[in-house]
Amino acid sequence: MKSSSAKTALRISLLVSVVSLCLKLSGFWVTSSTTALSDAAESIIHLLAVSFVYYGLLLSTKPADEKHLYGHERVEFLSVGIEGAVIILAGLTIIYQSVDNYLFGYNLTQLMSGVYLIGGAGLINLALGSYLIKVGKREDNMIVISNGKHTLTDVWTSAGAVITLLIIRFTDFTLLDSIVAALLALYIMYEGFKLLKYSVDGLMDSRNPEVDEAIRHVLSTDLPGAMLNVHNLRHRTTGNTTWIELHAIFKKGVSLKSAHNDATLLEKKLINAVKDDVIVTIHLEPEGEHEDVHHPLHDADQNRPLQDFI
């Protein structure tokens, strides 16, 4: 159900992005404004990004297979990173166009027609961006959320273009065309940097603070049965799946069956504490010094014979 809603949202985004781009290109053609051109250029990049993001979502929802044993959800971070990168590219494009316009002069025409066309595109994108973020948060899907944020940055560029054209229309302050475009470029580049940071953190398996707090809260309460302590906790979240690994120490003399039952109970507690899909792997250890228990594996490598560790 989640993937279905996300796919529908991105299909709508693709269709609406085409309509918005057509309006913005029309606005540039009638005005010859650099700000309008920059706004249209940002929409072209946005359309390409939505196409890639949609492909990323289709890939991320595929189940694990023989080649990808851990599934395909990790592509979410790549998709978000690409979108952040193209936002930054859009900002650089706007700055370039602003400087070019300042150096070689302005030839602005039919400014009010441009206001209507670009303003209409902005209102469409405002509705679309709000819808995407709402769906993304409801489905906890960062791909859809990032696409919604990118769409809303498009709204800001459109608003800046409309205001700029109106001011120029009534004041003839044509230099404002370059100034506003450059300021908008810095803003959308900042938004792109935040998405890029999220992508890098995910690809590097950075700790999710909320997930970490939920896991540690469970482990800090009474451990089940004969379980004495836990250590070597590791976890990472990719897409809608959180992977948790830890070692559990049990009292001496406890049976393997009893220890396994206790570990299963702890696993269920962790699954309940973390939303979405959770996969828990618990390594069972007998009571004693951790270093002593694992000493036989000290300095283990593939070149040493198995007899050295028996």
WOPE-V304433 format. One record per run of one state. SS is the DSSP state (a for helix, b for strand, c for the rest). FROM is the first residue (numbers start at 1). LEN is the number of residues. If there is no record, write none. Layout:
((SS;FROM;LEN) (SS;FROM;LEN))
This chain:
((c;1;1) (a;2;30) (c;32;2) (a;34;27) (c;61;14) (a;75;30) (c;105;6) (a;111;29) (c;140;2) (a;142;30) (c;172;4) (a;176;28) (c;204;5) (a;209;12) (c;221;6) (b;227;12) (c;239;2) (b;241;10) (c;251;5) (a;256;18) (c;274;3) (b;277;10) (c;287;3) (a;290;8) (c;298;8) (a;306;4) (c;310;1))
